[in-house]
Amino acid sequence: MEKKREAVKLIQEKMEGKTFLTYKEIATITGYHPKYILKLKKDVIKGDINFTHGNKNRIPINSMSEEEKQKIITLYKKSNVSIRKFCNFYHTRSYSCIYNLLKENGLIK
């Protein structure tokens, strides 16, 4: 977010006439694409600048609930099959998702 703050500061200075940098030069200095600099300029004009990401501190929508985790664990404990066959049977989640869950709970070495 430090780059974004610097870009906003440079854009504000350009709009106030304190610097003669072009938007392309501001993009080069900050490492952003020139189109993003122009989007930031529009946000500065509107007063709509946000320095934190919108999804911060939100739970991912595809995360597994505790109920489903317990269901997978109990089903795997009752079965005598390999992880591959269990994943083919329980095909609502990916192999890596089930494998990591079982490994966290000490069911796989």
Backbone torsions as a table, in degrees:
resi	resn	phi	psi	omega
1	MET	NA	-13.9	-179.8
2	GLU	-66.9	-36.2	178.0
3	LYS	-65.2	-37.9	-178.6
4	LYS	-67.1	-40.8	177.8
5	ARG	-61.8	-42.3	179.0
6	GLU	-63.9	-42.4	179.5
7	ALA	-62.1	-43.4	179.7
8	VAL	-63.8	-41.3	179.4
9	LYS	-62.0	-44.7	179.7
10	LEU	-66.0	-38.2	178.3
11	ILE	-65.4	-42.3	178.5
12	GLN	-63.6	-40.9	178.1
13	GLU	-63.2	-40.2	179.2
14	LYS	-64.9	-41.6	-178.9
15	MET	-68.6	-29.4	178.5
16	GLU	-84.8	-7.3	178.6
17	GLY	82.7	17.3	-179.8
18	LYS	-83.4	-16.3	-179.7
19	THR	-138.7	157.8	-179.7
20	PHE	-110.7	20.0	177.0
21	LEU	-67.8	145.6	173.3
22	THR	-87.3	166.2	178.6
23	TYR	-66.4	-31.1	177.2
24	LYS	-67.0	-38.5	177.4
25	GLU	-68.5	-37.9	176.0
26	ILE	-62.6	-40.2	177.7
27	ALA	-63.1	-41.0	179.1
28	THR	-66.2	-41.6	-179.4
29	ILE	-64.2	-44.7	-175.0
30	THR	-87.6	-18.2	-179.9
31	GLY	89.2	6.8	177.8
32	TYR	-90.7	163.8	175.6
33	HIS	-76.0	145.1	180.0
34	PRO	-56.8	-33.4	178.1
35	LYS	-65.3	-36.1	178.7
36	TYR	-68.7	-34.6	176.6
37	ILE	-62.9	-41.0	178.2
38	LEU	-67.1	-34.7	175.3
39	LYS	-66.0	-42.0	176.9
40	LEU	-62.0	-37.1	178.7
41	LYS	-61.5	-43.4	178.1
42	LYS	-62.5	-40.2	178.7
43	ASP	-66.3	-35.9	177.4
44	VAL	-65.8	-41.8	179.5
45	ILE	-63.5	-42.6	179.0
46	LYS	-73.5	-21.1	-174.4
47	GLY	78.2	31.5	-172.1
48	ASP	-108.5	25.1	-174.9
49	ILE	-74.2	131.9	178.0
50	ASN	-129.9	123.3	-176.0
51	PHE	-96.3	-2.4	176.6
52	THR	-111.3	148.0	-179.1
53	HIS	-71.7	143.8	-175.9
54	GLY	-67.6	-26.5	-178.1
55	ASN	-95.2	8.3	-178.5
56	LYS	-63.3	137.4	179.0
57	ASN	65.2	23.8	175.3
58	ARG	-107.2	146.6	177.3
59	ILE	-80.1	133.5	178.3
60	PRO	-59.6	144.4	-175.5
61	ILE	-69.5	-27.0	-177.8
62	ASN	-97.6	16.7	179.1
63	SER	-72.7	152.7	-176.7
64	MET	-86.1	133.6	178.9
65	SER	-75.7	160.4	178.7
66	GLU	-63.1	-35.3	179.0
67	GLU	-62.0	-44.6	179.5
68	GLU	-68.3	-37.2	177.5
69	LYS	-60.4	-46.0	179.9
70	GLN	-64.8	-36.5	178.3
71	LYS	-62.9	-45.1	179.5
72	ILE	-64.1	-43.1	-178.7
73	ILE	-62.8	-46.5	-179.4
74	THR	-67.0	-37.9	177.1
75	LEU	-63.8	-41.3	-178.9
76	TYR	-68.9	-37.1	178.9
77	LYS	-64.0	-34.8	-179.5
78	LYS	-77.4	-21.0	-175.6
79	SER	-90.1	160.1	177.5
80	ASN	-119.8	27.9	-175.8
81	VAL	-106.4	169.3	177.1
82	SER	-73.7	169.2	-179.0
83	ILE	-64.6	-39.7	-179.9
84	ARG	-58.7	-48.4	-179.2
85	LYS	-66.1	-37.2	178.1
86	PHE	-64.2	-40.8	179.0
87	CYS	-66.6	-36.2	175.8
88	ASN	-66.4	-35.5	177.3
89	PHE	-69.5	-46.0	-178.8
90	TYR	-101.7	75.7	-170.1
91	HIS	-91.4	19.6	176.9
92	THR	-83.6	-18.6	177.1
93	ARG	-122.8	159.2	-178.5
94	SER	-76.0	164.1	179.2
95	TYR	-59.6	-46.6	-176.8
96	SER	-64.8	-35.4	179.1
97	CYS	-64.3	-47.8	179.8
98	ILE	-68.0	-42.2	-180.0
99	TYR	-59.9	-47.1	-179.9
100	ASN	-64.0	-38.2	177.9
101	LEU	-63.8	-45.8	-179.2
102	LEU	-67.9	-34.6	178.9
103	LYS	-69.2	-39.0	176.9
104	GLU	-59.9	-34.0	-176.7
105	ASN	-93.3	7.7	174.9
106	GLY	74.2	20.9	178.9
107	LEU	-88.6	-13.3	178.7
108	ILE	-128.6	141.6	-179.2
109	LYS	-93.7	NA	NA
